[in-house]
């Protein structure tokens, strides 16, 4: 019987820079294959092949997608045997546990020197252009975040915090009841989504497809959604329950979802830019309305409307920059693919396909 695939984004473009969680996942894994080499589409195809290879053996597999390039994979986590395959060169990640759980495979020797010399100038130009558009995108996202921070200041001034605290206390009592497990609760980390050339995207449906209960938070910016979820994760761990923190794809310090696997439960921000509502026929879907505690005055409404226009404009500019960034990244990978020796590649990758007893 085949396993299944859950999709995530491997990195995100945020107002604080590029965010990824591969170091945290390396800590989580029992065996890590550190794949080093230039960015190529062939690397993505290898990771896909590995993913399918383990799915056919019955393992559940997590695929980590590139933020900008559709159908490009940059990491694969095989659940059950807890193996992580990740292309690390882009992130400057070095193996620190050689001889134990880190294994290194370099693909630089698969590149043919004569081919590299032919594309050298084009490659250098494409890399320079990619770095330029990435910097412009991050700068615009930083501007957008500051605008969003202003939005939060307005809504926070209109909150009934005591009423919210009472609502949160009731929620914790309902979720956890008297549950305490005789073990240490583990914490893992994933990303909810990222900005792409098509706008903000997420993989919520894939992440939550097997969960019985989904709690969808409704509330205005700055009204405590992220703090609520961080508190639920802390509570879960204190009770011996595992918790997965799913981070925001636009604000590196904000949490957009918490999954508590042992309760078959998740809670997530379901407001812009990732609006979700209960699905027909899905009995475990509910709304947790925090917005009821925020009563905006006419003055606050007017301020927010002005901020909303500025924020939308900044995000549109950032999306435009991601499009140019993606085009340059695609050019780089196409150029590098032409330099790869197929024979050496096949010989080097063959040992990665190892059959396991599930």
URLINJO-V158270 format. One record per backbone hydrogen bond with DSSP energy under -0.5 kcal/mol. NH is the residue of the N-H (numbers start at 1). CO is the residue of the C=O. If there is no record, write none. Layout:
BEGIN
nh=(NH:NH)
co=(CO:CO)
END
This chain:
BEGIN
nh=(3:6:8:10:11:12:14:14:15:17:19:21:25:26:27:28:29:30:31:32:33:34:34:35:35:36:36:41:44:45:46:47:48:49:50:51:52:53:54:55:56:58:59:61:62:63:63:64:65:65:66:70:72:74:75:76:77:78:78:79:79:81:82:83:84:85:86:86:87:88:88:89:91:92:92:93:99:100:102:103:103:105:107:110:111:112:113:116:117:118:119:120:123:124:125:126:127:128:129:130:131:132:133:134:135:136:137:138:139:140:141:142:143:144:145:146:147:148:149:150:151:152:153:154:155:156:157:158:159:160:161:164:165:166:167:168:169:170:171:172:173:174:175:176:177:177:179:181:183:185:185:188:190:192:194:195:196:199:201:203:207:208:209:209:211:212:213:214:215:216:216:217:217:218:223:228:229:230:231:232:233:234:235:236:237:238:239:239:240:241:243:244:245:245:246:246:247:247:248:252:254:256:257:258:259:260:261:263:264:265:266:267:268:269:270:274:276:282:283:285:286:288:289:290:290:291:293:294:295:295:296:301:302:303:304:305:306:307:308:309:310:311:312:313:314:315:316:317:318:319:320:321:322:323:324:325:326:327:328:329:330:331:332:333:334:335:336:337:338:339:340:341:342:345:346:347:348:349:350:352:353:354:355:358)
co=(55:61:63:65:65:19:12:17:250:14:12:10:21:22:23:24:25:82:82:101:84:32:103:33:86:34:105:333:40:41:42:43:44:45:46:47:48:49:50:51:52:55:54:4:77:6:61:75:8:63:72:68:69:64:64:85:62:76:83:60:77:79:78:78:31:76:33:84:74:35:86:35:88:88:89:88:102:97:97:32:101:34:36:107:108:339:111:112:113:114:115:116:119:120:121:122:123:124:125:126:127:128:129:130:131:132:133:134:135:136:137:138:139:140:141:142:143:144:145:146:147:148:149:150:151:152:153:155:156:293:159:160:161:162:163:164:165:166:167:168:169:170:171:172:172:173:176:239:181:183:237:243:245:247:201:249:199:196:194:192:203:204:205:206:208:264:264:284:266:214:286:215:268:288:220:224:225:226:227:228:229:230:231:232:233:234:235:236:237:236:186:259:188:243:244:257:190:245:254:250:251:246:246:267:244:265:259:260:261:260:213:258:215:256:217:271:270:279:281:282:214:216:287:218:288:218:290:291:158:293:294:297:298:299:300:301:302:303:304:305:306:307:308:309:310:311:312:313:314:315:316:317:318:319:320:321:322:323:324:325:326:327:328:329:330:331:332:333:334:336:337:110:340:341:342:343:344:345:346:349:350:352:353:356)
END
